[in-house]
Amino acid sequence: MSRIMSAMIALLIMASCGGGHKSPPRNLDNACSIITQKPDYLKAFKATERRWGVPTHVQMATIYHESRYRADARTPHKYVLGIIPMGRVSSAYGFSQALDGTWEEYQREAGRRSSKRDRISHATDFIGWYMNKTREKNDIALSDARNQYLAYHEGHTGYARGSYRSKSWLLGVADKVAARADMYQAQLANCRKFR
């Protein structure tokens, strides 16, 4: 009986320290660390790059700025009178922070009806699909992390109208996405696991 109890205690200790498969990787400033900790992420990034042509570093920077690699990321709650919760700011959810309607469009058009926003391979495929639509509609190169992010945030029509131009905070975020994509690209070039 004491062996079973010891095994159960050891299992509980390991479970409490593990963080689980849905927890974000540690050290999000290191692309090699991310793909070493989460080999399924690398598999997803490469599959999306093969299918849609979106470079891995662009996908990685987008996910970082959308969800910080949290599978269950959601937008904050809205409050009335500062204290009464009234739903969320938007329906954005998961790694890619895709909105309900956009995700449903992706599921129909890409033939991925059972896709889930909290699965990395589904989220990266969504990013690939969306960025390809951006290239078709707005003529933005798949490697242009900054402008792809602006169109990702504002939507294809919003980007075409230039809605981002009056949002200095968003332009700042887009610059950070581009810088992070460049950083990830340089790191991946020296990462043995990526080759």
DARAJO-V902481 format. One record per residue. SS is DSSP state (H for helix, E for strand, - for the rest). PSI is psi in whole degrees, 0 to 359 (* if undefined). Layout:
ss: (SS:SS)
psi: (PSI:PSI)
//
This chain:
ss: (-:H:H:H:H:H:H:H:H:H:H:H:H:H:H:H:H:H:-:-:-:-:-:-:-:-:-:-:-:-:H:H:H:H:H:H:H:-:H:H:H:H:H:H:H:H:H:H:H:H:H:H:-:-:-:H:H:H:H:H:H:H:H:H:H:H:H:-:-:-:-:-:-:E:-:-:E:E:E:E:-:-:-:E:E:E:E:E:-:-:-:-:E:-:-:-:-:E:-:H:H:H:H:H:H:H:H:H:H:H:-:-:-:-:-:-:-:-:-:H:H:H:H:H:H:H:H:H:H:H:H:H:H:H:H:H:H:H:-:-:-:-:-:-:H:H:H:H:H:H:H:H:H:H:H:H:H:H:H:H:H:-:H:H:H:H:-:H:H:H:H:H:H:H:H:H:H:H:H:H:H:H:H:H:H:H:H:H:H:-:-:H:H:H:-)
psi: (322:330:318:317:318:318:320:318:316:319:318:319:315:319:322:338:342:324:341:165:343:354:146:154:156:159:68:357:6:107:321:321:318:309:339:317:326:78:332:333:314:316:317:315:315:321:318:321:320:315:317:345:5:121:146:315:330:317:313:316:323:312:320:311:340:317:357:35:27:119:326:24:138:161:161:164:150:147:142:135:20:357:338:113:134:53:187:163:320:178:7:137:151:188:316:354:39:139:154:307:319:321:318:322:315:313:317:307:322:357:33:56:331:11:147:138:344:16:128:318:327:320:318:323:319:314:316:314:311:316:331:321:321:318:317:316:327:3:46:126:145:339:356:84:321:304:328:319:319:316:328:319:316:347:161:317:316:317:315:325:346:27:335:339:331:7:85:325:321:321:322:318:317:322:321:323:314:317:319:321:317:318:313:320:315:319:316:328:333:12:115:322:332:335:*)
//
